[in-house]
Amino acid sequence: MKKPDTGADKRASRGREETTRGIRDRQEARDPGIPLTLKLIAGPDMGRVFEIPQNDRAVRIGREPDNDLVLSDPTASRYHVEIRKRAEGYLLRDLSSTNGTLLDGVRVREVFVDPGSCLRIGTTELKLVRTGAESEGPVESELAGLYGRSEKMREVFRLIRKIAPTSLTTLITGETGTGKELVARAIHKLGSRSEAPFIVFDCSAVPEDLMENELYGHERGAFTGALNLKQGIFELGHGGTVFLDEVGELSLQQQPKLLRFLERQEIRRLGSTQIVAVDARIVAATNRYLDELTAAGRFREDLFFRLSVVQIHLPPLRARRDDISVLVGRFLEKSATTGQIKRFSGAALDIMTRYDWPGNVRELRHLVDRAVLLTEGETIEASDIASFLRRAGSKTSPDPESLADLEKIAILKALDACSGNKTAAAKRLGIAYSTLYEKLKKYGQAE
């Protein structure tokens, strides 16, 4: 007599089916007969593809010209990793690289890889896809001079692409150093006015008594010393884009004049009765909260609404830490053009990722430039970065104790990844063996 199925029996049967299906899928994924292609989805070489040969020869990846896949990423090692087709599947092996190899976010040394896996080599990301499927769009990490792969920056990219073809007045908000002018330039570059002038005007840098003259210009003889006609900022930007930086610093006396221009797209030079029509797109930026200034009576509400037809907010760097490695890679790439080819050790990158960056992208760029210039040797170590951050003296700078904790954690992680081999751990961290030994003594880990 057949025993009736119980709920437990059904769950067990379903579990066996799912396990069998999972094993079958894994075996199919590891089938060495399936040709795989490496697709570079982030980093300096983003967009490139490389088909893995269908033989047993290892494919080597790194910066040196004799690699099979040569990377221009300065944070990659000379010979970073290799992939070899084996009977069991595709085997990846890290070649004792300085910054290590991450597979789907986990540091690995030797492992079989499957279609859909993502590798991270320095600031470069590669995705393994079945050959023929590599035409899928890459993760966008660059747009007209802006860099980032975080969800927040991809949203900024989406907004820029959407509004660039229009002439809508745009307000860019964000802390100092987040890259507001770069966003304005991207809007201009991707729009229909890209061949026309892009004029930058800093509202906080011009004295009040000169502001009107700078914005609207003057006629010859308008005042003592006005020997020639002068076009103002808006006229100079005719047909193009005028970027009004720090618009929140504009005085209450100047705000109604700017509002009038935005509504009528016309100006009148000082000393003239003639109205001049001007076609200029206005993009403004501020690090102030204009709604709070409006509530306090220090900024006109109607001007605020007129400026913010479209708003783009740039998040601070501490809110998009995933972008730090992308930015570091780009800054290192630019410094490499001057002949200074350097890289950051894994411990240094860990500290940079944890730091809050009160000066945002500008502070990060300056730190990379200083580190490249002042650090001896090819690798910039954690101790070098720690000293730069301490000198910054900001309230969010890590204190010496927390920096020491970060360094200790990075060292212990490296030792664990290298199964306790100090020589290999020192190489992974990008420091000399003697330096590693001294640090282990310092942290009571020298046994």
C-alpha angles and dihedrals in degrees: 000000000000113000111233116245114255125204089257091052091051092049091049091048091048090048091052090049092049092047091049091047091049091051091047091049091048091049090050091048091051092046103127089207090072108091113228132202129201112227117194106220102170138020136050093314096046113154098034121120130200124192114217109234116246096237136083095264115118117246108221123205127195147094100288116099093237093064118107090233110032116202125202090203106120091204091063119090123249089252105015112162143345134211121205129186110234134176089259095049138276113337120203120200127185111225095218090279121188098238098028132230123275123204111197088337096312122109110239139180104187125002143139113255130212136204109280094032117134122217124200118204111176104308092336121101122198127188124206110224134168109267108264093033095076093097091083111116117268125239103270111238101158135049124172095322097327120112133200142106100199119116090248093055092044087056089052089050090050092052093047092052091048098050101032095085091053131071095229117145107250133200118204116198131187145111123293112284098022094115105259094155090051089056090051090050091049091053089051094045095050095044134081091262095062094115092051127078124293107206122193120203122179108208091196095055101060124078116242094246091057099040099091092046091052095047101041106018129219142254123246109276094017089131140349108302095020094125096155140029112269124201116216128227094271094052091047088055094051109144092009140060131295115203113204105197120198091011089168088073093062111119123244088246092059098040098079090050091054090047090053091052093049091052098043105024091222136109139195118213120227110271094021136102093196121106115221120201113224128190106200130142112230121217114176132188137194140172089205129090099248093189089060091047088050092051089050092052094246097111128040114250093214091053091048091054092045093051095046101057082128122017127199117187118201110209119224116258092250087063093054105039091156087073095058095084091047092051093045090052092052093047091049090048090055092048089050089065087068091055095259102123109180140145138205120244119238091254091052091051090050091055092046091051092052096046116099098224102214088188090050121203093347091058091047091051092050091048092052091048092050093046093050091048101042105032117093118223132022098286125064107216133210092253090058092053092044092057092050092051093048090053089054086072095198122151090247095051112118113255119236092261095054091045089053089050091052092049092048091050091049091050094048091048090052092049091049092049089051094046091246095308103146095194092054091043092053090051091048091051092046095238135115119267090242090053091051091049092052091050091049089053089049091054095041093249101112097110 
